[in-house]
Amino acid sequence: MKSQLEVEDITVMFGGQRALSGVSLKAERGHVTGLIGPNGAGKSTLFDVISGLRKPATGKVFLGGLDVTRAGPSRRAKHGLARTFQRLELFGRLSVRDNLLVAAELGSQRRKAGSVADDIIDRLGLGLVATTTADSLSTGMGRLVEVARAMAVNPTTLLLDEPAAGQDREETERFSLILRSLAEEGMAVLLVEHDMELVMNVCDQVYVLDLGKIISVGPPELIRRDDAVLAAYLGGS
């Protein structure tokens, strides 16, 4: 069975420097896949390539087996790709519910946008802030709303760029349950995150990126013990 998301041999150049060098990874439906690495490793650049915001010098991107390397962001969205950003990108003057309505109406569920928004609000426990404007939310709550908005387009592939940043421990624990449930429903989730406890608890497979190259791939229990990963990122020597 083909992976829902496949990235093959991606290279990105910034001037004469390689931001990414021959990066390949896969994300399967029904699983949470982690992408970790130090700041500047190239994680957000790879997300930009996957979502169609940046063209690679070499390599290909596949969604559901379809080559979308030359496709723009809107076409990729139609093929089930949704993304959150490292920096919050909510519509600040709109309420939480209206943020979700906008996404649902732009996606494949426009005819039932209201019920989609309300179902996600109930599922993620956002009822108390549903009518609150997004720009008045805490950072942690804003992150959760951004994930909710991505869910509203009914994606098959979900890219999450540091979604737990700003969350307290209780919020992160609740968020880990949400990630597991999304995967159990058949979504392919690719997670960039610096909270190693979250990554190790929810991910089935972890890719480690350092200086634009994948230096290790495996289940969390192996990544924890990988000497190259410890030296590059997890604090070992």
N, C-alpha and C positions, 0 to 999 in steps of 0.2 A: 504493500500500500504506500502510495506517495505521501510525503509530508504535506501538511496544509501550507506551510511556508518553507521554501528552500532558497538559500542564498549561496551562490556558487562563485568562488574565486574573486571576491569583490576587492578592487583596488581603487582608492581615491587619492588624488594628488591635490595638495594645496601649494601652488607655486611649484617649487622643485622638491617639496617634501611629501613623503607618503604618509597620509593620515590613516589609511587602511592598506594592508598589503596581503592580498590573496585570502581574504576572510570567507569562510564557508560555515554555514550552520543550518540546522533544521529545527522546526517547531511542529510538533504533532498535535492533531486534534485530540482532546481529552487529557492534555498534559500542560503543566506549567514549566516553561523552560527559562532558566536564568541566564543572564548575561552580566558578568561582573568584571571589575577591573578598576585600577586607580583613576583619579581624575586625569583627563587628557588622553586616555587610552584609545578613544575613538568610538565609544558606545553610542553617543547621540548622533555622531556622523553616520554610523551604520543605520540607525533608525531613520535618518533623513533619506538614505539610499533606499531602504525598504519601503518607505512611504511615498517615494517619488519626488521628494523635495530637492534631491541632489543626484546628479547623474554620475555614475562611476566611470573611471577610466577603462576598467575591464570588469568582466563578470556579469552574472545574470541573477535576476530575482524571479521566483515562481510563486504564484498563489494558486493553490488547488491544482497544481500541475500546469497552469497556464503561464507562459512567459510574459511578464509585465514590465520587463526592464525598460522598455521605451514608453510605457504608459505613464500618464500624469497622475497626481494624487486623486482626482475625482474618479478616474476610471478604476483605480485600485480600490477606492472606497466601494464602488459598485460590485467589486469582486469580494467584498466582505472584510476589508481591512479598516481598522480603526486604531487611533493612536492618542495617547495623552503626551503632554510635553513636560520637560524638566521645569520650565517656568509656567506657572498657572496661566491658562488661556481661556478662562471663563468670560462670559458676557456679564461684566460687572454690574450693570444697571438693571439687568433682568433678574427675576426671582429664580430660585433653584428649579422650580417646576417649569418655568418658561425656558430655561437653559435646556432642559430635557426635551421640551416640546419642539424647539428649533431643530435639535438633532433628529428626533423621530420623524419630523415632517420632511427633512432632507433625505432621509434614508428610505428603506423599503417598507416602512410601516406607517406611512403618512395618513392612511385612511383611519387608523386607530391610534393616532399619536397621543391623545389624551389618556387612554387606558394604558398604553405603553409607559408613559411618564409616571402615572400613578402606581403601576405595578412595581416599577424600579424604585420609586420612593419608598414604598412599603418594604420591599425586599432589603434595601440598604439602610433602613431605619432613619430616613431623612424627613419623616413627617413633621417634626418640630421646626424644621428650617425650610419647608417647602415654599413658603411665601416670602422668605427672607431674600433680600438682594444678595447676589453672589459676592459683591465687593465688601460686604460686612461680615463675611464668614472668617473663621480662623483658617490658618494655612492648612492644618490637618483636615478640617472639614471640607475646605475647598478642593483638596486632592480627591477626596471621596466623591464629591459632586462631579469632578472631571471624569472619573471612572464611570459614574452613573450616566453621564452624557454620552460617553463612548459606547456604553451598553445599549443606549437608545437607538442606535443605528442598526442593531441586530447583527453585529459582526461575527464572522467565523474565525478571524485572526485579530487578536488584540495586543497592541504594543503599549507597554506601560513604562514610562520613563520616570523613575524615582517616585512612584506613587505614595510611598509611606513617609516621604520627607515632611516634617512638621507634625506628624501624628504622634500622640502619646502612646504609651504601651497598650492601654485598653483599646484604642482605636486601631492600632496595628494588629492586635490579636483578632479583632472582629474582621479586619480587612483580609487576614490570612484565610479565614473561613469563606469569605466571598470569593477569593481567588480559587480555592479548591472547588467550590460549587460551580463556578463558571467552567472550569476544566471538566468536571463530571458531566456537564450538560453538552460536552462535545466541542467546546471552543479551544482553539490553540492560543495560548497566552505566552508572550515573550516579555520577560520582566527584567528591566534594568533597575538595580537597587543596591544601596550601600548598607542597608540593614541586613547584616549577614545572618542574624537569627531568623529573620523572615525568609530569606533566600533558602537557607538550609532546611527550613521546616516545610516549605510549600513546593519547592522545585523538584521535578523528577530528573532533570538533566541540567547541568550547569556548564556554560562556556565561559572561559576566562580570557579576557582581552588585555593585552599589555603592549604599549607602543605600536598599536595598529595591527597586531598579529594575535591569533588565537594560540595561547600557550598551553591550554589544557581543556579537556572535555571529559565529562563523566558525571555520575550520580553524586549527590552532595557528600556522601561519606568518603568517597575517593578524593574529591576536591579538597576536603579538609586536610588530607594527609599529603597532598602533592607538594613536594619541595619547591618546585618552580613557582607555584601559586603562593606558598608561604613567603618566599623571598620577595615576590613582586607586589603582593597585595595584603596578605592576611597577617603580616607582622612577624613572620619567622625570619631566621637568618640562614 
